[in-house]
Amino acid sequence: MDMPATTTPPQFLAETHEVINVARELQDYNLYASDAALRDAVAREGAAWADAELVAFGARVGTAEYLDLGTQANRFQPELETHDRFGNRVDLVKFHPAYHALMGAAIENGLHCSPWVEPRSGAHVARAAKTYMHSQVEAGHGCPITMTFAVVPALRSQPDLAAQWEPKITSLVYDQRNVPAEQKSGITVGMAMTEKQGGSDVRSNTTRAYPIGAGGPGQPYELVGHKYFVSAPMCDAFLVLAQAPGGLSCFLLPRWRPDGSKNALQVLRLKKKMGNASNASSETELRGALAWMVGEEGRGVRTIIEMVAMTRFDCMIGSSAGQRMAVSQAIHHCSLRSAFGARLIDQPLMRNVLADLALEQEGALALTMRLGRAMDNRANEHEDLLVRLAVPVGKYWICKRTPAHAYEAMECIGGRGVMEDCMMPRLFRESPVNAIWEGSGNVQCLDVLRAMQRKPATVDAFFAELRKARGADAALDAHVTALAADLRDPKDAEYRARDIVERMALTLQAALLVQHAPHAVSDAFCRSRLAPAGRHNFGALPRGVDCGAIIGRAWPAAG
Ligand SMILES: Cc1cc2nc3c(=O)[nH]c(=O)nc-3n(C[C@H](O)[C@H](O)[C@H](O)COP(=O)(O)OP(=O)(O)OC[C@H]3O[C@@H](n4cnc5c(N)ncnc54)[C@H](O)[C@@H]3O)c2cc1C
């Protein structure tokens, strides 16, 4: 066939168009220095001493190379090898080097231990700030970091085991080798409670614990059963719940037995998750696995709940961090993209959406960091009561708000926000996890009711905290009064629990913001979140809100 003659030179044909009006990657910026709300919170909640360290950390984790670790750790997902090529059972999970790099940096920076090793004023706040930044880079590796952090208070209920294990748990060395803990310079610890027949209701656990000798606290047992969700199965030990003769008890189960043989915790398969891809979560069986009892026999839930309280706090940090990265991505994109003749960030409706996303995030951060200070001061009764009640309140509300927030930020970016080479799909897929694990939404709400019923002083502490803001905003004062009245009404408490807990979260966030945030932020928060009419989507802020001030404060100052 004859080809048509062409007079156009080929190099001209290749230039189809100029790429204009597009954003660029948000990278090479300081995640701390560019975050005014975070800097304010760190200073306010008692960790001003950590400022220089946080500036350096924020610069490190905001580089293009560092942010790319998060991408790589999720693109190349962990793989399970149950056996080696000779047929020996090995139960090995292999991770991408980027995952190990993130784990290494987290551990070197004490994200798994700093408040236990240096329990100074502001220690939890400083750790929360670093965790908040690291989680913006990558959330999945935070699972074993959080569990390792959270195990310490629970383990301390068994002082002999704590003395033996704590030094390696709190070591600043990430030792990824699959060898017995005695040979390692640092270890990580996981948690295995959930079984097929019950996750929220762990009392339904059927895994059995058989005493090897006399039995009792600190004594060895053999565990037989299964655990349906075991995240980070490469941990060196796990806190496990199992039924001992005297009832559900807590155990410390090592990966290796003291004689150097492999402990009988077998990994059957890795979960196929919609998100949280860098973190391996497994299904396991315990085939006579050696473990030592932690705490009293039959008081397993009470022992492990110390760990769970910490992991719930970390869920608040993680979801606040997800919101922060989503806001940063959205504002950054809209500042560079124009439509219909103006930058998106200058268009009134988009300003409403962006400001609303920023308000949500600042409320989440304020509550999280306030509870960080409460964690630092648990010897003070008021602070301890606040931790008991406000952690499940915050865990419920912040984690539950994050999926909608991530989706809305994705929409700000448009079609490119849906593409896998954008960070938004990862943030979106990650967003439901914190709401579901460590006690799902309803379980948090029921825990709030339990705390209020069993310890009425928690309610007094909560309202004492709200009173610090009294008189600053009329809508907030009215909201507090109505909430107090509703809390006095015990009828249908379970049925109403979500409504109650949501209002508790919003009043506490508002009370913190009116005391500490710029007026533009607190005013808009109260007017939008405490209004009587329900709001269903972001971007419905009322007239008169100073969107420019709110967006300007949240702007990630990227190069
Ligand atoms: C990615 C991932 C990793 C995980 N890793 C671990 C791990 O390492 N270790 C571990 O032990 N577990 C882990 N889990 C399990 C997780 O903690 C459980 O999924 C969670 O506790 C819920 O338990 P469940 O799935 O059995 O749901 P269920 O307990 O069946 O709950 C289902 C729903 O019912 C609600 N509900 C429960 N009770 C009530 C009630 N009385 N009234 C009203 N509503 C109620 C819950 O809120 C939830 O929404 C992981 C889960 C995920 C998703």
The ligand as an SDF file (V2000), in Angstrom:
LIG
                    3D

 53 58  0  0  0  0  0  0  0  0999 V2000
   -5.6610   -4.0670   59.1800 C   0  0  0  0  0  0  0  0  0  0  0  0
   -6.0290   -4.6930   60.4760 C   0  0  0  0  0  0  0  0  0  0  0  0
   -5.0430   -5.1480   61.3150 C   0  0  0  0  0  0  0  0  0  0  0  0
   -5.3780   -5.7330   62.5340 C   0  0  0  0  0  0  0  0  0  0  0  0
   -4.3710   -6.1680   63.3580 N   0  0  0  0  0  0  0  0  0  0  0  0
   -4.7000   -6.7590   64.5340 C   0  0  0  0  0  0  0  0  0  0  0  0
   -3.6810   -7.2440   65.4180 C   0  0  0  0  0  0  0  0  0  0  0  0
   -2.4820   -7.0930   65.1610 O   0  0  0  0  0  0  0  0  0  0  0  0
   -4.0540   -7.8560   66.5490 N   0  0  0  0  0  0  0  0  0  0  0  0
   -5.3710   -8.0120   66.8910 C   0  0  0  0  0  0  0  0  0  0  0  0
   -5.6450   -8.5610   67.9540 O   0  0  0  0  0  0  0  0  0  0  0  0
   -6.3480   -7.5750   66.0880 N   0  0  0  0  0  0  0  0  0  0  0  0
   -6.0410   -6.9410   64.9270 C   0  0  0  0  0  0  0  0  0  0  0  0
   -7.0390   -6.4850   64.0980 N   0  0  0  0  0  0  0  0  0  0  0  0
   -8.4030   -6.8080   64.4230 C   0  0  0  0  0  0  0  0  0  0  0  0
   -9.2410   -5.6470   64.8920 C   0  0  0  0  0  0  0  0  0  0  0  0
   -8.8030   -5.2100   66.1440 O   0  0  0  0  0  0  0  0  0  0  0  0
  -10.6850   -6.1260   64.8770 C   0  0  0  0  0  0  0  0  0  0  0  0
  -11.0620   -6.2620   63.5200 O   0  0  0  0  0  0  0  0  0  0  0  0
  -11.6110   -5.1740   65.5800 C   0  0  0  0  0  0  0  0  0  0  0  0
  -11.3450   -5.1960   66.9560 O   0  0  0  0  0  0  0  0  0  0  0  0
  -13.0860   -5.5450   65.3570 C   0  0  0  0  0  0  0  0  0  0  0  0
  -13.3130   -6.8890   65.6050 O   0  0  0  0  0  0  0  0  0  0  0  0
  -14.0600   -7.8110   64.5290 P   0  0  0  0  0  0  0  0  0  0  0  0
  -13.3860   -7.6220   63.2250 O   0  0  0  0  0  0  0  0  0  0  0  0
  -14.1450   -9.1820   65.0510 O   0  0  0  0  0  0  0  0  0  0  0  0
  -15.4970   -7.1990   64.4070 O   0  0  0  0  0  0  0  0  0  0  0  0
  -16.7280   -7.4230   65.4310 P   0  0  0  0  0  0  0  0  0  0  0  0
  -16.2330   -7.5000   66.8230 O   0  0  0  0  0  0  0  0  0  0  0  0
  -17.5710   -8.5160   64.9300 O   0  0  0  0  0  0  0  0  0  0  0  0
  -17.4890   -6.0370   65.2410 O   0  0  0  0  0  0  0  0  0  0  0  0
  -18.2340   -5.7340   64.0550 C   0  0  0  0  0  0  0  0  0  0  0  0
  -18.9330   -4.4080   64.2790 C   0  0  0  0  0  0  0  0  0  0  0  0
  -19.8330   -4.5260   65.3700 O   0  0  0  0  0  0  0  0  0  0  0  0
  -19.6550   -3.4440   66.2500 C   0  0  0  0  0  0  0  0  0  0  0  0
  -20.0110   -3.8730   67.6100 N   0  0  0  0  0  0  0  0  0  0  0  0
  -19.3820   -4.7850   68.3770 C   0  0  0  0  0  0  0  0  0  0  0  0
  -20.0070   -4.8920   69.5540 N   0  0  0  0  0  0  0  0  0  0  0  0
  -21.0650   -4.0430   69.5330 C   0  0  0  0  0  0  0  0  0  0  0  0
  -22.0900   -3.6920   70.4520 C   0  0  0  0  0  0  0  0  0  0  0  0
  -22.1580   -4.2460   71.6760 N   0  0  0  0  0  0  0  0  0  0  0  0
  -23.0050   -2.7660   70.0940 N   0  0  0  0  0  0  0  0  0  0  0  0
  -22.9490   -2.1870   68.8780 C   0  0  0  0  0  0  0  0  0  0  0  0
  -22.0060   -2.4660   67.9710 N   0  0  0  0  0  0  0  0  0  0  0  0
  -21.0690   -3.3850   68.2900 C   0  0  0  0  0  0  0  0  0  0  0  0
  -18.2120   -3.0300   66.1050 C   0  0  0  0  0  0  0  0  0  0  0  0
  -18.0120   -1.6630   66.4790 O   0  0  0  0  0  0  0  0  0  0  0  0
  -17.9950   -3.2550   64.6140 C   0  0  0  0  0  0  0  0  0  0  0  0
  -18.3790   -2.1110   63.9060 O   0  0  0  0  0  0  0  0  0  0  0  0
   -6.7240   -5.8720   62.8950 C   0  0  0  0  0  0  0  0  0  0  0  0
   -7.7160   -5.4030   62.0370 C   0  0  0  0  0  0  0  0  0  0  0  0
   -7.3830   -4.8020   60.8510 C   0  0  0  0  0  0  0  0  0  0  0  0
   -8.4730   -4.2980   59.9550 C   0  0  0  0  0  0  0  0  0  0  0  0
  1  2  1  0
  2  3  1  0
  2 52  2  0
  3  4  2  0
  4  5  1  0
  4 50  1  0
  5  6  2  0
  6  7  1  0
  6 13  1  0
  7  8  2  0
  7  9  1  0
  9 10  1  0
 10 11  2  0
 10 12  1  0
 12 13  2  0
 13 14  1  0
 14 15  1  0
 14 50  1  0
 15 16  1  0
 16 17  1  0
 16 18  1  0
 18 19  1  0
 18 20  1  0
 20 21  1  0
 20 22  1  0
 22 23  1  0
 23 24  1  0
 24 25  2  0
 24 26  1  0
 24 27  1  0
 27 28  1  0
 28 29  2  0
 28 30  1  0
 28 31  1  0
 31 32  1  0
 32 33  1  0
 33 34  1  0
 33 48  1  0
 34 35  1  0
 35 36  1  0
 35 46  1  0
 36 37  1  0
 36 45  1  0
 37 38  2  0
 38 39  1  0
 39 40  1  0
 39 45  2  0
 40 41  1  0
 40 42  2  0
 42 43  1  0
 43 44  2  0
 44 45  1  0
 46 47  1  0
 46 48  1  0
 48 49  1  0
 50 51  2  0
 51 52  1  0
 52 53  1  0
M  END
$$$$
